[in-house]
Structure formats: C-alpha cells, structure tokens
Amino acid sequence: MGGDDECVIVVREFDPSKDLASVEEVEKRCEVGPSGKLSLFTDLLGDPICRVRHSPAFLMLVAELSSTKEIVGMIRGCIKTVTCGKKLSRNTKTNDPSKPLPVYTKVAYILGLRVSPSHRRMGIGLKLVLRMEEWFVQNGTEYSYLATENDNQASVNLFTDKCGYSKFRTPSILVNPVFAHRLPVSNRVSLIKLSPSDAESLYRRRFSTIEFFPRDIDSVLNNRLSLGTFLAVPRGCCYTQETWAGCDKFLSDPPESWAVLSVWNCKDVFRLEVRGASRMRKTLAKTTRIVDKLLPFLRLPSIPEVFKPFGLHFLYGVGGEGPSAAKLVYALCAHAHNLAKEGGCSVVATEVANGEPLKAGVPHWKRLSCDADLWCIKRLGEDYSDGSVGDWTKSPPGLSIFVDPREF
Ligand SMILES: CC(C)(COP(=O)(O)OP(=O)(O)OC[C@H]1O[C@@H](n2cnc3c(N)ncnc32)[C@H](O)[C@@H]1OP(=O)(O)O)[C@@H](O)C(=O)NCCC(=O)NCCS
C-alpha cells in the first residue's frame, strides 16, 4: 500500500466487543451487486457473523486503517465437510454395491466480503481474501468456494483474475412472493411433517451423493432456524401423517412418486431491502398488496414488500423421485408459502442446480429470481478427500446440487 501512512491496512479478527457499530456502518454503505441499478442491501440485525455462525468452524476478519482505526472492509468464511462426488462401494458385505457412496471433502466458503466504497480499488478486498485463505489452509481445507452475481464485475475479477478461482457452477435462485392470501394445497397430495431424525435418514440415504451435501446435515435439521421437513405423497397411497411408521418403512416401499423439502427461517438471521426503485414502482406494489389484503378470495398475485427491510424463508433439500415429483414439489411450495405468510415473510427463496429436473415444480417470479448465481471454486490443497474424485474443480456439474441453508 505504498508508503502513505493513511493507507496502511491491518487485517485482524473481528472483535464483537468493539467492532459492531463500525462493521454495521460499512455494511450499510455496501450494495451487493453492480451499482447503478436496483440494489440489494442486507441488514444483519446486529450480528455480523450470523451467516457463518451455524457452520462447524467460522472466522470473520476486518480491514482497519492503522492510522485512524477506521474499519473499511470485512470478510467471513466458514469450513465444513461436503460431498464432492461419488464412488461405488467395494465392501459388498456392508453396502449394496449398486448404490454409490458419497466422497466427502473439507471445503471453505467465503461470504460477506465488503469494502467501503470510499476505499475500493486499493487492494483491500484482495488482502482480505488472501488472509482468509491462509486460515482455510491452516485448517486443512481442500477447496474454497464462493457465490457471486454473474454481473458483479468487481467480485468476479477479484476472484478469477487475482485469486485463481474458476467459474464452477451456476445454480438458479428461485424467488416467489408471499401473497396476502393463502395458497391452496392440491387435494390430490398428502403432506407429512418428518421429525429431524426421519428427515436426516431420508436425506442421507437418498441425497448424500449430491454435490455439496453437508456431512453434518443432522446439525442443519436440528438447528432452531430449521422450521421443518415436509414430505409429499399422492393422496390415497398408504402413507399419511397419522399412519407414518418411520423413514425405514417408507424407503423400503416408497410410492411411485414422492417429494421432500425443508424450510429454513432466514428472517431471524437477516433482512434484505431493495433500494433504488422509483416512487411509482413502490406505489404500484403497495396498491396490489392493499387490494390482495382486502379481497384475498380473488387470489391476486400481489407484489411483495421488498422496498423496506423484509424477511424470507429458504427452501433447502428440495428433491424427490418418480414421474409426479415436480407436481408434488409444487404442492410443497404452496405449503411453504403459507408457512412464510404466517411467519411474516415477503418472499420464499430456494436455490437449485441449473439442470435440476424438479425446477419446473418450483413456482417463482423471474423478476425476483436469478437464473445463474455464479459459484467460483479454487483448489487449496490436494488429497484431503480420498482422491477418487480427482480434481473436483474440473468435474462436470450433476443434475442436482445441495445448497446449504446456513450460507444462503
Ligand atoms: C468486490 C469488492 C469487495 C472488491 O474490493 P476492493 O478492495 O475494491 O478490491 P481490490 O482493490 O482488492 O481489487 C482487486 C482486483 O479486483 C478486481 N476489481 C476490483 N474492483 C473492480 C471493479 N470495480 N471493476 C473491475 N474489477 C475490479 C480487479 O481485478 C482488482 O485488481 P486491480 O485493481 O489490480 O485491477 C468491493 O467492490 C465491494 O465491496 N463490492 C460490494 C460488495 C460485493 O459485491 N461483494 C462481493 C460479494 S462476493
């Protein structure tokens, strides 16, 4: 940073006892995504590490001007173990050889990188990333990854040109508004709420070979932010909430089609706000909501309140099997909408692989959604996983991806 004393940057660990106010100040000044258009702002409700604290290991760093002690940037990172591929079992005594097993690896995830607009393009973002990566390496992670908007040129350039990341996956963020009216759930579908242990069993046995499946799925499902896992089956099949006899029984004789998803309460973690909308757009949105509230039986697709801080629920573990799985997902999404309405949320979001076959069953508004959320990845070390996948960064995408709700 040259010899200018003003610009000497110290990167150190975030200290909640003294940094809270200044970190919040930087957060407030930072839009996420390209500037000049509508921008999304995040309010972390006074807890800057809220989006990493539920992971097995996490760290937040801040960049401080040595002369004035002003905080001008920050970054969060977390470490966990996830599936990076699959292999066939060699031990035929304990495993069914036709069923592939997951290959796990230790990965790090970078999020919440922010540099104050007044101090950009001075190398601070790069410094924060490099220091975070040092911590990842010290903790034996094999890969580091992050998600960014495709058109966030600053972020894409920083990671791909300067830090050696490559573009890896482009899952779709699907966002649906929460209306003032309830959505009907098809009467051809039965919904069953699973206990966390049944949900764990179902996810491990059917989803654990999907990439990014977290090995500690049990801690995700048992987290207070996880509002429940719901299974949808065709009405008339032998499974109902009343007769439910556990996941083993279900998986030993499943119906032809079934679908599942879990709901995560992001509203208690952070609020979002869309800024930059014209007065006319805001008034129009408000009018649709008033009419929907007054006349809910009309089921008007009202525009949600997104121009003030709003909360959301995130749907994770969306999956299923059989020819009617997408229809069953649709019914689950209607149920999730109603839960979000009761919870006072403005939108429901989920993130699925670009080629996910069940995407057709997830209702969403294109304008609120993001067709290609760019995930970039870098290999930090070799052979921490069992090596059977080779270099994961070079592997083609699967049909599905497991998006961890802790990081959304
Ligand atoms: C992305 C962000 C953190 C970059 O921070 P920064 O301190 O300005 O970045 P640096 O000065 O370390 O820049 C390093 C490299 O990143 C790239 N870069 C940074 N800003 C850029 C911009 N506005 N346009 C194009 N490339 C840019 C360049 O390659 C740059 O190297 P160079 O200056 O030698 O050309 C900052 O712009 C920011 O806070 N943006 C808003 C929040 C956000 O989008 N965060 C990322 C979410 S993952």
PDBQT file of the ligand as one rigid body, heavy atoms in Angstrom, charges set to zero:
ROOT
HETATM    1  C1  LIG A 501     -15.859  -6.662  -4.620  1.00  0.00    +0.000 C 
HETATM    2  C2  LIG A 501     -15.140  -5.756  -3.632  1.00  0.00    +0.000 C 
HETATM    3  C3  LIG A 501     -15.066  -6.465  -2.277  1.00  0.00    +0.000 C 
HETATM    4  C4  LIG A 501     -13.703  -5.507  -4.157  1.00  0.00    +0.000 C 
HETATM    5  O1  LIG A 501     -12.960  -4.853  -3.147  1.00  0.00    +0.000 OA
HETATM    6  P1  LIG A 501     -11.713  -3.911  -3.480  1.00  0.00    +0.000 P 
HETATM    7  O2  LIG A 501     -10.973  -3.679  -2.211  1.00  0.00    +0.000 OA
HETATM    8  O3  LIG A 501     -12.151  -2.722  -4.229  1.00  0.00    +0.000 OA
HETATM    9  O4  LIG A 501     -10.851  -4.850  -4.433  1.00  0.00    +0.000 OA
HETATM   10  P2  LIG A 501      -9.283  -4.742  -4.699  1.00  0.00    +0.000 P 
HETATM   11  O5  LIG A 501      -8.834  -3.339  -4.679  1.00  0.00    +0.000 OA
HETATM   12  O6  LIG A 501      -8.573  -5.688  -3.798  1.00  0.00    +0.000 OA
HETATM   13  O7  LIG A 501      -9.213  -5.243  -6.196  1.00  0.00    +0.000 OA
HETATM   14  C5  LIG A 501      -8.554  -6.421  -6.562  1.00  0.00    +0.000 C 
HETATM   15  C6  LIG A 501      -8.915  -6.749  -8.005  1.00  0.00    +0.000 C 
HETATM   16  O8  LIG A 501     -10.314  -6.993  -8.123  1.00  0.00    +0.000 OA
HETATM   17  C7  LIG A 501     -10.785  -6.524  -9.395  1.00  0.00    +0.000 C 
HETATM   18  N1  LIG A 501     -11.682  -5.376  -9.212  1.00  0.00    +0.000 N 
HETATM   19  C8  LIG A 501     -11.971  -4.750  -8.048  1.00  0.00    +0.000 A 
HETATM   20  N2  LIG A 501     -12.891  -3.788  -8.258  1.00  0.00    +0.000 NA
HETATM   21  C9  LIG A 501     -13.175  -3.798  -9.564  1.00  0.00    +0.000 A 
HETATM   22  C10 LIG A 501     -14.071  -3.066 -10.370  1.00  0.00    +0.000 A 
HETATM   23  N3  LIG A 501     -14.832  -2.089  -9.864  1.00  0.00    +0.000 N 
HETATM   24  N4  LIG A 501     -14.156  -3.371 -11.687  1.00  0.00    +0.000 NA
HETATM   25  C11 LIG A 501     -13.413  -4.353 -12.223  1.00  0.00    +0.000 A 
HETATM   26  N5  LIG A 501     -12.528  -5.097 -11.486  1.00  0.00    +0.000 NA
HETATM   27  C12 LIG A 501     -12.424  -4.825 -10.190  1.00  0.00    +0.000 A 
HETATM   28  C13 LIG A 501      -9.552  -6.055 -10.128  1.00  0.00    +0.000 C 
HETATM   29  O9  LIG A 501      -9.022  -7.187 -10.798  1.00  0.00    +0.000 OA
HETATM   30  C14 LIG A 501      -8.646  -5.635  -8.991  1.00  0.00    +0.000 C 
HETATM   31  O10 LIG A 501      -7.292  -5.617  -9.319  1.00  0.00    +0.000 OA
HETATM   32  P3  LIG A 501      -6.651  -4.286  -9.966  1.00  0.00    +0.000 P 
HETATM   33  O11 LIG A 501      -7.093  -3.132  -9.102  1.00  0.00    +0.000 OA
HETATM   34  O12 LIG A 501      -5.177  -4.553  -9.901  1.00  0.00    +0.000 OA
HETATM   35  O13 LIG A 501      -7.196  -4.182 -11.357  1.00  0.00    +0.000 OA
HETATM   36  C15 LIG A 501     -15.844  -4.375  -3.484  1.00  0.00    +0.000 C 
HETATM   37  O14 LIG A 501     -16.053  -3.850  -4.772  1.00  0.00    +0.000 OA
HETATM   38  C16 LIG A 501     -17.181  -4.425  -2.748  1.00  0.00    +0.000 C 
HETATM   39  O15 LIG A 501     -17.240  -4.353  -1.529  1.00  0.00    +0.000 OA
HETATM   40  N6  LIG A 501     -18.310  -4.564  -3.517  1.00  0.00    +0.000 N 
HETATM   41  C17 LIG A 501     -19.653  -4.600  -2.929  1.00  0.00    +0.000 C 
HETATM   42  C18 LIG A 501     -19.923  -5.897  -2.189  1.00  0.00    +0.000 C 
HETATM   43  C19 LIG A 501     -19.721  -7.097  -3.075  1.00  0.00    +0.000 C 
HETATM   44  O16 LIG A 501     -20.157  -7.139  -4.202  1.00  0.00    +0.000 OA
HETATM   45  N7  LIG A 501     -19.033  -8.108  -2.522  1.00  0.00    +0.000 N 
HETATM   46  C20 LIG A 501     -18.702  -9.331  -3.210  1.00  0.00    +0.000 C 
HETATM   47  C21 LIG A 501     -19.719 -10.373  -2.936  1.00  0.00    +0.000 C 
HETATM   48  S1  LIG A 501     -18.990 -11.940  -3.156  1.00  0.00    +0.000 SA
ENDROOT
TORSDOF 0
